[in-house]
Amino acid sequence: MEYKDYYKTLGIDKGASAEDVKKAYRKLVRKYHPDVSKAPDADHKTKEVNEAYGVLGDADKRAAYDALGRTRRAGEPFQPPPDWGSGFDGGAAGSNDFFSDLFAHVGRRARPGGQSFQMRGDDIHAAITIDLSDAYHGSTRAVTLRVPEHDAQGRVVTRERVVNVKIPKGVLPGQQLRLAGQGHPGSGGAGPGDLFLEIQFHPDPRYRVEGRHVYASVPVTPWEAALGASIGVPTPSGQVEVAVPPGSQTGRKLRLKGRGIPGTPAGDLYLILEVVLPPANTDKARELYRAMARELAFNPRAQAGA
């Protein structure tokens, strides 16, 4: 069946009080009354209004409807969970419509023995953005969630809830963390849903992540590249000493095995060398470049036929 937005039918928001629901219903019933309305679809509109009020005008049914439809939109295909209304007796007015299908086993009286409507709370899906270093070392993050709840008057209100999330070492972008019981509260004493957090990384211009492998550009001087050198390089796991082989050129890739994001197996860290020239902004610097031009018989375009 297709989901129907009863709040939209009555022209009210989801936080409307019971009195607001009743006022909206009475206004629309008068508007589409056959003695008043000349609209060709007045009968159909009246049926829709009565159907909507049959749910939103009953506190238990409204709670059940809200619990099932938190993420639903009007017109989309919808199938309630099996036996979700088994906590109620009786039937709903109307036939072959969303109301009667959805509340076929829901009435105004709880079942004998005081049992009430029960349904597990919905899961919450959200995203959490972390630093690359969190994936290397693990961390704890506080996440603020905006969760709809029913207040003492039965109105739907949004409250903020802070959840402390443990970020495990070795987590990857796109991975989901499941926090059991941290989702929406259940109805009628049923358990809450779960919280699923999808991991995202803050953009970091120093690093590029592919799976568990991490890539970083490392600037080196012309003499370090030409003669070879041992240089210190900051990495997500800490400072490391790296040997630059003699004769290195821009684009040369140095692999540090197991220095990528931890895991089984761990990823690798790839350092991509970038030869950076000193600026020729002083007389001495310019003279050194002229001396190199005179002393070094070097034409980088020779192989291209230049």
C-alpha positions as CSV (number, residue, x, y, z in Angstrom):
1,M,0.0,0.0,0.0
2,E,1.0,3.6,-0.3
3,Y,1.8,5.7,2.7
4,K,-0.7,8.5,3.6
5,D,0.4,11.7,5.4
6,Y,-2.5,12.3,7.7
7,Y,-0.9,15.5,9.1
8,K,-0.8,16.9,5.6
9,T,-4.5,15.9,5.0
10,L,-5.5,17.9,8.1
11,G,-3.1,20.8,7.3
12,I,-1.3,20.6,10.6
13,D,2.3,19.9,11.6
14,K,3.5,16.9,13.5
15,G,3.8,18.8,16.8
16,A,0.1,19.8,16.8
17,S,-1.7,19.3,20.1
18,A,-4.8,17.1,20.4
19,E,-6.9,20.3,20.5
20,D,-5.3,21.5,17.3
21,V,-6.1,18.2,15.6
22,K,-9.7,18.5,16.6
23,K,-10.0,22.1,15.4
24,A,-8.5,21.3,12.0
25,Y,-10.8,18.3,11.6
26,R,-13.9,20.3,12.4
27,K,-12.9,23.1,10.1
28,L,-12.4,20.7,7.2
29,V,-15.5,18.8,7.8
30,R,-17.5,22.0,7.6
31,K,-15.6,23.0,4.5
32,Y,-16.5,19.9,2.6
33,H,-20.0,19.3,3.9
34,P,-22.3,18.5,1.0
35,D,-24.7,21.3,2.1
36,V,-21.9,23.8,1.8
37,S,-19.2,22.6,-0.7
38,K,-19.8,22.7,-4.4
39,A,-16.5,20.9,-5.0
40,P,-16.9,17.7,-7.2
41,D,-14.6,15.8,-4.9
42,A,-16.2,16.9,-1.6
43,D,-17.3,13.4,-0.7
44,H,-13.7,12.1,-1.3
45,K,-12.2,14.9,0.7
46,T,-14.6,14.3,3.6
47,K,-13.6,10.6,3.6
48,E,-9.9,11.5,3.7
49,V,-10.4,14.0,6.5
50,N,-12.4,11.4,8.6
51,E,-9.8,8.8,7.9
52,A,-7.0,11.1,9.1
53,Y,-8.9,12.2,12.2
54,G,-9.7,8.5,13.0
55,V,-5.9,8.1,13.6
56,L,-4.6,11.4,14.8
57,G,-7.6,11.9,17.0
58,D,-6.8,8.8,19.0
59,A,-3.7,9.0,21.2
60,D,-2.7,5.4,20.9
61,K,-3.2,5.2,17.2
62,R,-1.4,8.5,16.7
63,A,1.6,7.2,18.6
64,A,1.6,4.0,16.5
65,Y,1.3,6.0,13.3
66,D,4.1,8.4,14.3
67,A,6.3,5.4,15.3
68,L,5.8,3.8,11.9
69,G,6.0,6.9,9.7
70,R,8.9,8.9,11.0
71,T,10.8,8.7,7.7
72,R,7.9,8.1,5.3
73,R,6.6,10.4,2.6
74,A,3.1,10.5,1.2
75,G,2.6,8.2,-1.8
76,E,5.6,6.0,-1.3
77,P,5.2,2.2,-1.1
78,F,4.8,1.1,2.5
79,Q,4.4,-2.2,4.4
80,P,4.1,-2.2,8.2
81,P,6.2,-4.7,10.1
82,P,4.4,-8.1,10.7
83,D,2.1,-8.2,13.8
84,W,2.9,-4.6,14.7
85,G,-0.7,-4.0,15.7
86,S,-1.2,-7.2,17.6
87,G,-1.5,-5.4,20.9
88,F,-4.9,-4.1,20.1
89,D,-8.4,-5.6,19.6
90,G,-11.2,-4.3,17.4
91,G,-11.3,-2.9,13.9
92,A,-11.1,0.4,12.1
93,A,-13.8,2.1,10.1
94,G,-13.6,2.0,6.4
95,S,-12.4,-0.6,3.9
96,N,-9.8,-1.0,1.2
97,D,-7.9,2.1,2.3
98,F,-4.7,2.9,4.1
99,F,-6.5,3.4,7.4
100,S,-8.2,0.0,7.5
101,D,-5.1,-1.8,6.2
102,L,-2.8,-0.1,8.7
103,F,-5.1,-0.4,11.7
104,A,-6.9,-3.6,10.8
105,H,-6.1,-5.0,14.3
106,V,-6.1,-1.7,16.2
107,G,-9.0,-0.5,18.3
108,R,-9.5,1.9,21.2
109,R,-9.3,-0.8,23.9
110,A,-6.1,-2.6,25.0
111,R,-6.2,-6.4,25.0
112,P,-7.4,-8.1,28.2
113,G,-4.8,-8.2,30.8
114,G,-3.7,-4.6,30.3
115,Q,-1.4,-5.3,27.4
116,S,-0.8,-2.2,25.2
117,F,0.6,-1.5,21.8
118,Q,4.2,-2.6,21.5
119,M,6.7,-1.9,18.8
120,R,10.5,-1.7,18.7
121,G,11.8,1.8,18.1
122,D,13.1,2.8,14.7
123,D,16.8,2.8,14.0
124,I,18.6,6.1,13.6
125,H,21.1,6.6,10.7
126,A,23.5,9.5,10.8
127,A,27.0,10.4,9.8
128,I,30.1,11.2,11.9
129,T,33.1,13.0,10.6
130,I,36.5,12.2,12.1
131,D,40.2,13.0,11.5
132,L,42.5,10.6,9.8
133,S,44.5,10.4,13.1
134,D,41.3,9.0,14.8
135,A,41.4,6.1,12.4
136,Y,45.1,5.5,13.3
137,H,44.8,5.7,17.1
138,G,41.1,5.4,17.9
139,S,39.2,8.1,19.9
140,T,35.9,9.1,21.5
141,R,33.5,11.6,20.0
142,A,30.4,13.2,21.4
143,V,27.5,13.1,18.9
144,T,24.4,15.3,19.3
145,L,21.2,13.8,17.9
146,R,17.9,15.5,17.4
147,V,15.3,12.9,18.3
148,P,11.5,13.2,18.1
149,E,9.7,12.3,21.3
150,H,6.1,12.5,22.7
151,D,5.7,15.0,25.5
152,A,3.2,14.6,28.4
153,Q,0.4,16.0,26.2
154,G,1.1,13.5,23.4
155,R,2.6,16.1,21.1
156,V,5.7,15.3,19.0
157,V,8.7,17.4,20.1
158,T,12.3,17.3,19.1
159,R,14.9,16.9,21.8
160,E,18.7,16.9,21.7
161,R,20.5,13.9,23.0
162,V,24.3,13.6,23.3
163,V,25.9,10.2,22.8
164,N,29.5,9.4,23.4
165,V,30.8,7.3,20.5
166,K,34.0,5.2,20.7
167,I,35.8,5.3,17.4
168,P,37.7,2.0,16.9
169,K,41.3,2.0,15.6
170,G,41.4,1.1,12.0
171,V,37.9,2.4,11.0
172,L,37.5,3.3,7.3
173,P,35.3,5.9,5.4
174,G,31.9,4.5,4.7
175,Q,32.0,2.0,7.5
176,Q,29.0,2.0,9.9
177,L,29.2,1.8,13.6
178,R,26.2,0.2,15.4
179,L,25.3,1.4,18.9
180,A,22.7,-1.0,20.1
181,G,19.7,0.6,21.9
182,Q,20.6,4.2,21.0
183,G,17.9,4.6,18.4
184,H,14.3,5.9,18.8
185,P,12.5,4.7,21.9
186,G,10.0,1.9,21.4
187,S,6.2,2.0,22.1
188,G,4.3,0.3,24.8
189,G,7.5,-0.8,26.7
190,A,9.2,-2.3,23.6
191,G,12.9,-1.8,23.2
192,P,14.6,1.1,21.4
193,G,16.1,0.9,18.0
194,D,19.8,1.1,17.2
195,L,22.0,4.0,16.1
196,F,24.0,3.5,13.0
197,L,26.8,6.0,12.3
198,E,28.5,6.2,8.9
199,I,32.2,7.2,9.2
200,Q,33.4,10.1,7.1
201,F,36.9,11.7,7.2
202,H,37.5,15.5,7.4
203,P,39.3,16.6,4.2
204,D,43.0,16.9,4.8
205,P,45.1,18.5,2.0
206,R,48.2,16.6,3.3
207,Y,46.8,13.1,2.7
208,R,44.8,11.0,0.2
209,V,43.1,7.8,1.4
210,E,42.4,4.8,-0.8
211,G,41.1,1.9,1.2
212,R,43.7,1.4,4.0
213,H,46.5,3.0,1.9
214,V,47.4,6.6,2.6
215,Y,49.3,8.9,0.1
216,A,51.2,12.0,1.0
217,S,53.3,14.5,-1.0
218,V,56.8,15.2,0.4
219,P,58.8,18.2,-0.8
220,V,62.6,17.8,-1.1
221,T,65.4,20.1,-2.2
222,P,67.2,19.5,-5.5
223,W,70.4,18.4,-3.6
224,E,68.5,16.0,-1.4
225,A,66.9,14.5,-4.5
226,A,70.2,14.5,-6.5
227,L,72.6,13.3,-3.7
228,G,70.3,11.3,-1.5
229,A,69.4,12.3,2.1
230,S,67.8,11.2,5.3
231,I,64.8,13.5,6.0
232,G,62.2,13.7,8.8
233,V,58.6,13.4,7.5
234,P,55.4,13.9,9.6
235,T,52.8,11.1,9.2
236,P,49.4,10.3,10.8
237,S,51.2,7.8,13.1
238,G,54.0,10.2,14.0
239,Q,57.4,11.5,12.7
240,V,59.5,9.1,10.7
241,E,63.0,9.2,9.1
242,V,63.0,8.4,5.4
243,A,65.9,7.7,3.1
244,V,65.7,9.6,-0.2
245,P,67.6,7.6,-2.8
246,P,70.2,9.5,-4.9
247,G,68.9,10.6,-8.3
248,S,65.3,10.9,-7.2
249,Q,62.9,12.8,-9.4
250,T,59.5,14.4,-8.7
251,G,56.9,11.7,-8.6
252,R,59.1,9.0,-7.1
253,K,57.1,6.9,-4.7
254,L,58.5,5.7,-1.4
255,R,56.5,2.9,0.2
256,L,56.4,2.6,4.0
257,K,54.9,-0.9,4.6
258,G,52.3,-1.1,7.3
259,R,52.2,2.7,7.9
260,G,48.8,3.1,6.5
261,I,45.5,2.8,8.3
262,P,45.7,-0.1,10.9
263,G,44.0,-3.4,10.1
264,T,44.6,-7.0,9.2
265,P,46.6,-6.4,7.2
266,A,47.4,-2.8,7.8
267,G,47.6,-0.5,4.8
268,D,50.8,1.2,3.5
269,L,51.9,4.8,3.5
270,Y,53.2,6.1,0.1
271,L,55.3,9.2,0.1
272,I,55.5,10.9,-3.3
273,L,58.5,13.1,-3.7
274,E,58.2,16.6,-5.1
275,V,61.4,18.4,-5.9
276,V,61.1,22.1,-5.0
277,L,63.5,24.7,-6.3
278,P,64.9,27.5,-4.1
279,P,63.6,30.9,-5.3
280,A,66.1,33.0,-7.3
281,N,65.3,36.1,-5.3
282,T,68.8,37.3,-4.4
283,D,72.0,38.1,-6.3
284,K,73.7,35.2,-4.7
285,A,70.9,32.8,-5.6
286,R,70.8,34.0,-9.2
287,E,74.6,33.6,-9.5
288,L,74.4,30.0,-8.2
289,Y,71.8,29.2,-10.8
290,R,74.0,30.8,-13.5
291,A,77.0,28.7,-12.3
292,M,74.9,25.5,-12.5
293,A,73.9,26.5,-16.1
294,R,77.5,26.9,-17.1
295,E,79.0,23.9,-15.3
296,L,76.3,21.3,-15.7
297,A,75.7,20.0,-19.3
298,F,72.1,19.2,-18.7
299,N,69.1,19.4,-21.0
300,P,66.0,17.7,-19.6
301,R,64.3,18.0,-23.1
302,A,67.1,16.2,-24.9
303,Q,65.3,12.8,-24.9
304,A,62.2,14.5,-26.4
305,G,64.4,15.6,-29.4
306,A,64.5,19.2,-28.4
